[in-house]
Amino acid sequence: MNAAEVLSEIMMPEESRTRPNVVDLRSDTVTRPTEAMYERMREAPLGDDGLEGDPTARELEVTTARILGKEAGLFVPSCTMANLLAILAQVQRSEQILLEAQAHMINTERGAATFTGTFLLGLPGTDGAMDLDRLEDALRPGASPLRTAMVALETSHNAAGGAVLPLLHMAAVAGLAWTRGIPVHLDGARLFNAATHLEVTPAEIAAQVDTVSLCLSKGLSAPAGAILAGPAAVIAEARRLRKMLGGTQRQIGIVAAAGLEAVTAMGARLAEDHATARQLSDGLNGLDPRLSASIPQTNIVQVDLTGTGRDSARWVDDLEAAGILSRPLGERRLRLVTHRHIDSGDVARAVAAFRTCLDAA
Ligand SMILES: *Cc1c(COP(=O)(O)O)cnc(C)c1O
């Protein structure tokens, strides 16, 4: 392919880009940019974000901070980096961070501890909500030789099947932390899904915390990127640290343009993903007593396979052969995620594929 062909391939309409005849339930990160995103990308004013600043990245930061009700925002390549910068900007070496034990920041991102010199202490929880008594115990003076410098929350909660933290729980956590002068960070990778479920604005959730990260490349459908938002002084420090990490990108307005479309236009349709997730869960629960699907609040369904006598790796293979892509969650469960490219016909196909796989045993 020559350069023009590569470019026309990249700029092809989204419909022709999704894999034909495959229902991809692996993750909402597989969502393609919308046509409106491509339009904005083509027309975005650009600058050098490491020199004078990129105007489109700046607009995304200001707009998203306003949507989240925070003083300032910072555009970063990934939500992982947003969470890392929240730590680096606010927690010193040998200090402790308290989180619910299944949080993404522990499960998947705890390697950050090797860079930050911080200690992540997981507290037991239910549906992603940490036990408040255990939190209070952990915050008691002398509970640990390490000083606690951050409490972190997650909503919607990935490992808890997309469960949404009740606002009252968030307020109770913040109350315990703030009376001790400890900042609260929210891993809000899917904050817009949580807001959709609670029927509140993203700012009403973010008001319960000091800093918040938001992933633009999941259900919101941008190709990449995340925002860290919070107090101006913390974000200024995070901006300095972003440069040290190599996260300052040059004419990044091309990507930020898609992010602007994501935060201003794409939250409104997430209820559709929640409806298809519920349809998927209902379909699987009605299919066969050997299968048990979680009842989703948002767009993630966990399927317990224990009764089928086959492990998750085998199920992933069998479903793939039937045109359904999924991901294992440990040995005995699958994780299915709905998104913009999944409609009710795809859900029906997925449920039928589970039937076929069960019958083939
Ligand atoms: C996906 C995810 C992240 C990381 O996002 P990336 O942009 O992939 O780095 C962080 N937290 C949660 C809860 C997530 O689901």
The ligand as a Gaussian input file, in Angstrom:
#p B3LYP/6-31G(d) Opt

LIG

0 1
 C       -9.467000       0.625000      31.491000
 C       -9.321000       1.103000      32.889000
 C       -8.206000       1.845000      33.297000
 C       -7.018000       2.086000      32.391000
 O       -7.339000       2.758000      31.228000
 P       -6.302000       2.813000      29.999000
 O       -6.744000       4.027000      29.259000
 O       -6.508000       1.538000      29.267000
 O       -4.945000       2.947000      30.560000
 C       -8.172000       2.300000      34.585000
 N       -9.166000       2.048000      35.441000
 C      -10.259000       1.344000      35.099000
 C      -11.341000       1.112000      36.095000
 C      -10.359000       0.843000      33.812000
 O      -11.439000       0.116000      33.479000

